[in-house]
């Protein structure tokens, strides 16, 4: 068993290297343990991850606010508190806050993460798909 108290979590504020656009507060809830990493991330309006993919997939649990998630195949989808997203192994995607809202999510990443390029303002500004098309 591994117990990590909230007071032991490593947090970083602001941009984090080549992983985020905008201002985020990223809390490493569970450092890589048996190929699983858990982060709780607070995104300011418009903040988002870079394009990336996960070796064994990723689970996103939206805790508060409104956000966006995008894959090359599905386009942009709107996220609300209580939503859960499964990104299968190798699926290229990004996620972050909606333009006028804050968002907090917990990201459970399985295996290694491969980071790619920044999401352009044009890609970010793409109109979200119709609500109710949750697949």
N, C-alpha and C positions, 0 to 999 in steps of 0.2 A: 504494500500500500504506500501511496505517496500523498501526503496531505500538505497543501500549500495554503497558508493563511492569507487572507486578503491584504494584511499588512506587509506580507513578503513579496507581493506582486511587483514586478519591475514595470514602471510606466515611463513613457516618453511622450513629450508634447511637441506639437508643431509638425512640420514635414519630416518624414522618416526616409532619408536617402532617396533611392530610386523606386519607391513603392507607392507613394501617395502624392496627389496633387491637392493643394489646399491645406487647411489646418485640421489636424486630427490629434486626439489623445489616444494612444495605443497602450493597452495594459496587457502584458504577457502573463496570462492567467496560468498557463501550464507550459513551461518550456518543453521543447521536443523530448517526449518520453515515449519510447516504443513506437516511434513514427507518428505520434499525434502531437499537434501544437494547438493550443487554444489561446485566442486573443479576444479581448473585449475592446472594441474601438468606438470612440465618440467622434463622429464626423461633423464638422461645421457645414453650413449650407454650401453646396457646390463641391465639397471635398470628395475625393474618390481615390480608389486604388488605381494602379497602373494595370494594364492588361496582364494576365497571369494564368497559370494552370497548375493543377495539383496532381501529383503522381497517383494518388489513390482517392482523389475527390475532396470535396469540401462541403460542410454544412454551415449555413448561415442562419442564425436565429435573431430576428429583429426584436429588440427589447423596447425601443422607444423611437418616436418620430416617424419620418417618411423618407424613403430612400429609393434608389434605383439599382437594378442589376441588369447586366447585358451580356449576352453571348453572341457570337458571330451568327449562329443559326437562328436564334429566337429574337434578336433585337433587344430593345430596352423594355423592361417591365418595372412597374411601380411596386414598392414594398411598403408595408405598414406594420406597426407594432403587432406582434403575435405571429407574423409570417415566418415560415421556415423555407429555405431554399436548399436543394441538393444539386450540386455541380458535380457531375460524374468525372471519373478519372480522365485527365487530359483535356477537358473542355476549357477552351480559352474564354475568359470572362473578366469582367470588372464589376465593382459595386461601390456604392457610396451614398451620400445624402442627396436628396432632391435639391433643386436650385434654391428654394425658399425655406428650407427646413433643416433642422438638425436631425441626425439619426444615430442611434447606438445599436450595434449588433455584436453578438458573440460569433466568432468564426472558428470552427473546428476543422483544422486542416490535417489531412491524412497523407503521410509520405512527404516527399520534398515538394517545395514550391518553386516553379520556374517563372521568374519575373521577366516581363517584356517591356515594350515601350509605353510611354505616357498616353493616356486617353486624351485625344484632342478635344478642344472646345466644341468643334463641329460634331464629333462622335457623341459627346456628352449631351449636346443640345438636341439630339434626335428625339422626335416626339415619341413618348412611351406608347407601347402597344395598348390596345383596348383593355380596360380592366375586365376581369372575369375570364381572361384567357390563361388562367394558371394551369401549367402543365408540368 
